[in-house]
């Protein structure tokens, strides 16, 4: 890739990528098309993020047709899964707040699938046999190239910020005005990223040397994590399994440990058999063999949670990863036992197939063929139909945050089926659910708080002003459906200026099963028609909080003169008594 026009063309691709992504960003900040139609927004954003960068990584002058053919096919796949994932946010005016829960897993899976696609396609277009040694070399080079390109792109923009700050310090703000604008940031960042990728693609000796250093350092980490995995499994029978099952993080920690062992192992033994110390080699082999038990323990821990609470998106990801790790660990163990002399060659073959399975799964999970949200909702509704859970146990808020469109449709079904049997359920599962309901819910909450609030005042206040005050304070600051909160309002002139202040006291029962209370005291002053918070104080001791409320109810309150007065020097007031 020494052709200068070719380099310039690839950098031009990055510049155009940055410009187009800027317009996509503006559509999101301006709330216009394509952002308001996620089934169009997500495919466009996905293609613009991965296809130009993949083109720069893959472009080879001798195999242009193969590269373009592969990129075209992958772009079609990306657009289709992007369309389906965006469709999960319809109707968008109701589900916009779910965007993060849809976009984050989608893009994580997209980046995994894109990386694997680039590695496999690179070997294919090079007319080389698709085997682990070739895939390993390419994946190492891509990892080093991407990491270095991202780091130096960040440094390049940091230098521009430094330049802008220096000139701004001497009164020239033109650079600051330019470098901080989004229309400059997007084209610059992606142009710089493309430039560094193009530059590093020709430096195979450098990238291979960096990869060798990483492999050398990873060797000792592999030995360390292998010892940890063996030690924990030896100690576990003596400590008991109960704490492992009771913990919310047991499965996650065991999955993480397995991933570290497998990742470091494949980094160290990436291309050919490494000559390690014989003791180290046996430790590593034993650690690989016992990973099967970790997989079984992880699966059991996840299955316990599924049996207790049903399927959710996170549990489906966990069980899928556990099953993948179990299959891989079993293949490793069998290879080491059955074909001991050629065990490493067999493991390399297993890795090639596993990477293909991982690529296919990362696509399917974002498609209708393996939609974790729909599966989770169907699981929860099935538990309801089978009377495994009561209808009042349905957490509408959790449904709404995690399940997007399947949740929207499921809750509508629940409302229709249970509105007569359980009228209270409707208010529970629809609480803050959709935008169209939020204002009515807010008004209902404010009305409930007004009716239950206790007010203590030494002053006569007009009814309309009182209503406006309560609506403003409660609607803006204390909108909450938690029935364990009790509201008290004290109206008093705190500084003897003939203008009253408003002291809100909120007693919260932090745990409904335990009599543990906390008290928030917040002081507001009124300026025109606006109320401004000027002081907040927390009481965390239950006895003290309850004593304050009891004394307030007995009207045992008075103003205490300040020990210190503020100091005025010239026209400036020094607040001595502020704290």
C-alpha angles and dihedrals in degrees: 000000000000093000107118096205088051091053092049090049092053092048088049087055089056092049092052088047090056093047093050092046088052090058090048089051091050090052089056095047092043094045093230136124129336092022094057089056104055092183086067099030097056097049091048093047093045095051093046092050101048112019099061092045091046089050091055092048094047106034110122122172095219097052105036095140094052092048094048092045092052093045092049092052093047092047089056090051091048092051092049096050089041090054092050094047091048089049087062088071096060126149082043097190087062100036103037091110088062092062095103093052090053101038099046099058091037094056094042090055090042093055091048092050092044093052093049091045092053092048095050094041092050091057092043096052090046089063091237128137113266100242134138097259092057094041090049094052092049094045091050091050092048092048092051093044094049095045094048092044092052092046094049092044088056091048091049092053090044089057090052089052089050090051092049092049093050094051092041088055090062094045101268105120097166094100092048090049090053104037094050095052118104091224087064100036098057099049092041096049096047093041089052091046091051091046094053093045091051091047094049096045090074093050102078093148091055095045091046090051092051090048090052091053091050090050091051092052092043091057092072093043088053091054091048096050090044091056090048093051092050094045094050093050091049093050097042098079090054096048094044132238098252096089089049092055093043094051119093090213102045096100093041093053093048091048090050091050092051092049091051093050093047095043095049092043092055091044091054096040094036106128108007141355112293121222102232132167107283092237091051091049093053092047090053093048092050090049091052090049095052093049087087089067090050089053092051092047091049092050091049092049092051093044090054090056092045091051091049101042108010129238122325131173093259093048091049090053089048096049091045091052091045092053092047091051092047092053092047094046092048090050090050093049094047091048092052093048103038100036102027098161095051097030095128094052090051092049090054090054090050090052093054091055093042092054089053091051090049091051093051092046093050087057097043095050089061091048134074089256093073106016106167093193094056092044091051095049091047089050093052093047090048090054088052093050091049091050090240086133132022120248090242089060091068108115103213093183092055091046091053096047097048112025105048115185096005086055092049091054095041095052091049088055091049092051091053095046099044107028092103099038097042112019090168090059091066092060090046099051095039096047106131086341104132132015092242090060099043099082094049090047091050092051091049091050093048091049091051092050092048091053094050100038120110114218126200117189139162091194137069111242127189113251094238092050091047091051092048091049095050093044092049097046097039097038094048104035111017107036101143135139094209106124091198090076122093121195128214126178123198117189114198143142101249099180102034094243094127090251117107127229125209120230115196117198117190117188111200128191100214095196120026092205094052126049095238117141138184130189129214116198116190127177121211131189125199122232111181104313095333128095118213127194109232103168138018127190129181128207110195100173109095096214093048093047093051092046091055092052092047091050090048091053089054089049090240096152133115141161117267115209114241117255092218131044123215117257123234118202112181106314094334123096116210108208100223092164097044093108 
